[in-house]
Amino acid sequence: MAKRRIVASLSVVVSSVAFVYCTPITTRPPFFPDRRAPVVTLNARPEPVTVGIDSLVRAESLEVAHVNVRDGYVETAWYDTKAHRSAHHERDIHDLGATVKIRFWADPWVPGQTRLTVEPVYRPRVDPSRRERDLEVILSQEHEGYKIAQDLVEKLKKRFGVPKAAG
């Protein structure tokens, strides 16, 4: 009987600890990356990759709107690729077709590697009755914003390396 109480007490303690440390709270957006977003695997854990993205984005004169190293997420502010400046407010966006946002999801892959999803998007129109996400479209490979995202990915590949193909 005492043995059952000890086991039951331990179960409650373990469940409580797991609940505290496995909280569903995250700073990532409440949506997944677009399935057409480019994905690359890097030879580093998500934390250093996230820090690397943050520093590279800032070095390219893009503003970071959201970053969380623990969650492996970085999002730029809207950036006008023609005027070469970030938009701080909706009213600062003058050219919808040239204004882009880039999101990065750094997820653990195999031990020591990160699966990085890069989502460069723009909004072809503004509609206050709809959520911003519903209006976003992945950029074409010819768009200047896509090229900026690709350049950032290439710099991350050089910094962290990519796994050798099995062969």
C-alpha positions, 0 to 999 in steps of 0.5 A: 500500500505504501509502495502505491502511494510513493509511485502515485506521488512520483507520478504527480511530481513528474507530471507537474515538472513535465508540464512546467518545462513543456509549456506550449507557449511560443513566440512563433506565429500561429501558422506554419511556413508556406509549403512552397518555402525553400528549405535547407539543412545546416550543420549546426543546432537551431540556437546558433543558426538563429543567432546567425540569422539575426546578425546577418539580417541586421548586417544587410540593413534589414530590421528584425521585427521578431526573434527568439533563439529558444524557439528558432524563429526570426522575422524581418520587418516589411522591407521596401526593396526599391527604396532600401528601407524598412517600414515601421507602420502600415502607412510607411508601405508605399509599393506593395509589390516591392515590399517584402518580409522574410521569416526563418524557422530553424527546427532541429533535424538530426542531432547537430543539424537544423532544418531551416525554412525560409519564407520570403513573402509580399502582399499584393493588396491591403484588406483590413477585413482580412488577416495579414497572413491570408494576403501574403504570397511567396515571392517568385525567384526573380523578385529582389526580395527572394534574391535577398533571402537566397543571399542570406541562405548562402551566407548561412551555408558558408558559415555553418556548412551543409551535410554531405550527401550520402553517396 
